[in-house]
Structure formats: structure tokens, C-alpha cells
Amino acid sequence: MGLMRYKSAKLLLRVLVVVFGASLVLHSFFFKSDDYWQHTLEKQALEMNKVSKFQPRAPVHEVLSFIEEIQKDPKGTYKLGSLEKGIAFHWDDWMDLTTGDALLDKYRTELPMGQCDAVLDNYCSVNPYWMESYKTKVLRQAVYAYCKAALPDRVVVTTDSHYVHVPVNSEKSQRLGYGHTSHPQEDVILGMEKIQAKSKDSKNFKTHPIVRLQREVEVPMEDFTYSPEQEMVKLQMKMGGHKSTDKKDNDNDDVDLQKLTRKEQEYFHMLRYANTHADTADKFFKYPWIYSDLFKGQAHHLSAPFFKRFISDRERESVIHHMIRAWFEFAEAHEIVTWINYGSLLGWVYNGVNMPWDTDVDIQIPIAQLSKLEQDYNRTLVLENPRYGNAKYYLEVNPFYIRQGNGKNFIDARFIEVNSGLYIDFSVLSKSIYEPPAELFEGLEEKEKNKAIALNCKNFNWQLYQEILPLKYTTFEGGASYIPHKISSILDRKYGHASYTSKLRFMNHNYQQDINMWVPDRICKASPSDTNRFVSEKDHSKLSLEGACNSVLLQDEYEIIYQSAQRHINMESKLDSPVDYDIKTTQPLPILRKDAWEYYNDINNQYVDNDRWFIKHTISSL
């Protein structure tokens, strides 16, 4: 009996030793310091940039050349395709799929047009929600993008003055293999300037002039009301069919689709599908689950199938800095009204920029406006102006925006930066059919309560029509944007009054009021005392090294956000009553963060002797 106890105790001791050792390994892997992880992520990005042959300017150059050729001879057929059918498109030409080379190189050689076989199709058909290793997930996503990702319907080129819409032959994926050709930035800018000179009067392409945002914007109440059944009835009446609004009625034999335009037919099919499946559908927008997400939760902040690696904090901030400006500029030109809210609005309240730990951007949109966006611009790939960066943004609308459904699809659209997988999230607001919470009307007089109109998103965030409108002009991350009219009541209800009045510590950051920015605790947990924080007593645009807690990173970050913070404090410190300034003479601020690809490429090729993200791209005047 004693021997058995001894053996049991010995076995238990071995198990404990193994468990203890494994816990140390797991802890060292998953709970490294933030400095360690940020350094590791930037190192991985540099290595990927160095080994990759992908050149992000190459597809932009090809499209610009195609536009120039079409303007000379609209009836011609060119390397990219024709004006009538649209350009050839394959994601391997437009995004860096180096992470899939282990499987894709063989197919690129044997099937250069970009075809896939059953082996690749099966490999990439695994649901991104299935938990797998990092390497497996990255490889699957690259293969999925190569073989199965939906093609855009159009590529939109951004010039200094106009957007130029180039149709895509989205019925056939065709790889042309031009993604490895290097083009100097000056050549691509010159190509953009050539087509912009003719884009205003172009008869070959749909164009939209870039316009300034307005000081205030009203949105009619009817834009917050929407009924998929009524939308289908309108189309059925046009087709000469019956008036059934039954969401289970899928046959609709008593209609003639030929009486509808192609756009109307697509809208009708979308409505019928979405209205039928909204109560049973899985999440439309997928994100990749990997094992480490159980501890760190990183992968679900990136969009499948554009997940290639984890993104460091400063790279993410750069992508968001460029992306916010690109979205609001595109939306204004195409008469789509949106505004920032939730966590992004909270970041704006402090210093006019996104909070440094925030992984996305939160945008709201009236439901009828999103319906317009879906019909006119769904599956659009927007190219950043080549003066400012190499980003490509894929706009995709979730068909289940049309109604509440089963609650799994509360994100209604995304504006996805395909190089990184980072995104802007869109939530529709609509006039509520549910009983609003009593606190929504707190502080209102009886007359105001009787007039108040309750709005909610699918995640049951409640707002009043009267506190959203009229929207106000602002600058967010330096770019022109819109915000709600009554900010304090929205944030009080969502996060509490202290969230923006007295909360100075959050997410391992502390807000240092003397420099108006959130500082990571790992750099310093409070403003340094007994030192001059600035390089010059008269000019506070740069921190001294001592004033930056001996951190070059903090010096760089301060220089980036300084102008945004100063403008915000000078003009908008009274949240609901900003200074009445003239937006015509108050230009958007320069782009102050380097494009991510340029950042890593410059370091790898020793074009710079530092690792700072600060840059100054002055925006061309409209």
C-alpha cells in the first residue's frame, strides 16, 4: 500500500512539474510585455516587406494607363480588358499574397491566369471561425483570397479633383501577373495627373468631383425608415407582379424581371434572399480565429480574407489615419451621409484623434442611406490618392442590414483596408420598432419628450433623432468628418459622464493634459516634473527628449498629433457649442503618418536613417 502511494505521489509530482513548466512556457509566450510584442510585430512586418516581391503601385499604374488609353480610343481592347466588359481582376494582382506562396507558387506557374483546382478550393473552404494555428490560418486566408474571394464590381481611382469609376469584369477572375513591377511614386502621380486633367469631362467613365464637407448637415427622418417588404412591393409592381410582402415568398412567378434595370434586378434578388435568411444567417463578416486569441484576442480585429499578420500599434494608427480621411472624402463626393460615434467619438472628445488602443473606427449611417450605398457602390475598391499612400479600400455591405434578424449581423457594412485587414465598421440607425429605455428621455421636458424620435442600431444602442442632427463638421485625425449635434448626452448614456470629463487612465495608458495625449504607461505613468517638456518655450510643437520621458517614440507620436489636438482644443473644447469658424478657410490638416508600406520599404532600402512615422503631406486644395 505504501509503495502504491509512493508511486502515485511520484507520478503526481511529475505531472505538476510538467504542468508548471508548460504554464511558464505559455505565460512567456502569451504574456510578454507590450514592448516585446510591438517590437516583434514591427520586425515581422519589416521581414515580410523585405522578402515580398509585391509592389502596391503596380496595379494602380496599370489602371491609370488603361484609363489614359481608353480616353484616346474608347472602342479599343487593351491588356486589362475593354470599356464595355470592364477590366480583368484577380486579387493576386492587387494584394500581397506572399503568405500563400507555399501553395500558390506552383499554381501561378502551371495556371498563370489564376485558376484553382479542387485541392485549393477544399483547403480554403474552412470557416475562418474554426480555431487553428497562426501559420495555418494565414495560409488559408491567402489561398481563399486567391481562389474564392468575391471580386469588386468597380475600381475607383482617386485623383486630386475627381473620382474615376472603372468597371470590373466581375464575372471572371483573371490574373495578369503585373503585381511585381516596380514603379516610382513620381511616375504614378504623373499618371494620375494626366487622367485628372480629362476626368471632369470624361464621357467614358463615371466620375464624381471631390467636394468639401459642409458646416452642418440635416438628414430627413424618412432616411431612418426602411421596410424590405415595401421595397420588394415597389419592384414587384414595376414588374407587373402581385403585392405579396411575405418574407417566405421566394418564387414570385407572377413577375417579369426583364422590366427592371440590371441594378434593380440585383437589388430585388438581394432583398428576397436577405429577407428570407436574416433569421437563420451566420455572421456575414468573418474574422480569423487562432489559438492565441484565447489569451490575446488579436485576430478578431482583422477582416478575413485580408489577414496576413498581426498589426503593430503604430502601423494600425497609420492605417486608420489614412482610412478615415479616405472614407469621408469618398462619402461626401457620392452624397452618402455618415458620422463617427461610440469609441471613435470618445477619442475625438479628448484630442481630436482616435484612441491609440482602438482597433477600428465606428461609423453610423441612416438605413436608407446604406440601402443607397449597397445599390450603387457595394463591392467597390477605392484607391488612395497616390500622393499620400498606397492603400486600397474595399467597401462591402452586409445584405442583412435590411432588418434585425437573429442578432448575429449587427455590423452592416465595412470599409476594409486590404493591405492590413483593418476596417471601418458601419452601423445603421433606424426609427425604432421597439420600446426604448426610459433613460433615453432623461433630462427632457415634457414637450421635448413628445417630439423625441427614438433610433437604434441592431446592437440596441439608442439615440434620439434630435441629438444626432444636424450633424456638425469637424476634423478627426486631421481629416474633415462629421459628428453628432449633441455629443455629451450620447456619451453620458453610452459610457458615463466621467468617461470624457475625468477619466485619465485606461487600457494601460494615462492622459497627460499638459501635452493633450494618451501616453502608454510603459513609457511613463505621469508627466515628468522639473523639466521643460518642449524643445522651445515659444514653440510647443515638439517635445524635448527629457520632456518625452526619454522616449523617441513619444517625441514622434506627439509631433504627429500636435496639430489635431491644438485645433480641437482651440475650436471644439466646448463639445456641444464649438467655435463658429469658417470651414472654407480652415483646411483639413496634412497627412501626418507615413503610409505603412512606404514606412517599411524606406527602412529596408535605407532611404531613411530613422524609424519615425511622422511625415507631412499637405493636402491639395479643392
VENRA-V554014 format. One line per field, one symbol per residue. psi: psi as a letter, one per 30 degrees, with the letter a starting at -180 (. if undefined). Layout:
psi=???
This chain:
psi=eeeeeeeeeeeeeeeeeeeeeeeeeeefefhlleeeeeeeeeeeeeeeeefkfkjffeeeeeeeeeeeeefeifflklefbleefllkkkffffljhefgeeefeeeeeeiffgllaeeeeeeggkkffkkaleeeeeeeeeeeeeefkkllflkjkkafflkkkjkkiffkkjkfhgfgkkkkeeeeeeeeeeffffeegkffkklkkklkllelkkkkeffgkkjeeeeeeeeeeefgalgkgkffjfehfhljffflleeeeeeeeeeeeeeeffffklkejklkklefffefhefggkkkggjfllkleeeeeeeeeeeeeeeeeeeefghkklllabeeeeeeeegglkkffkfakkklkkeeeeeeeeeegkhkjkkkkfefaglkkjkkkjfgfflebgffifjflkjkjffffllkkkkkklkkgljlkeffgkfkleeeeffkkklllfghkklkeffelklkklkkgflklkllejeeeeeeeefkeffgefjgkkhglkjjffghlkkkffekflkklhkjflekfejgfkkleefghhjeeeeeeeeefeeeeeeeeefgfjefilkiljffgilkllkgkkkeeeeeeeeeghflglhkfkljjkkkk.
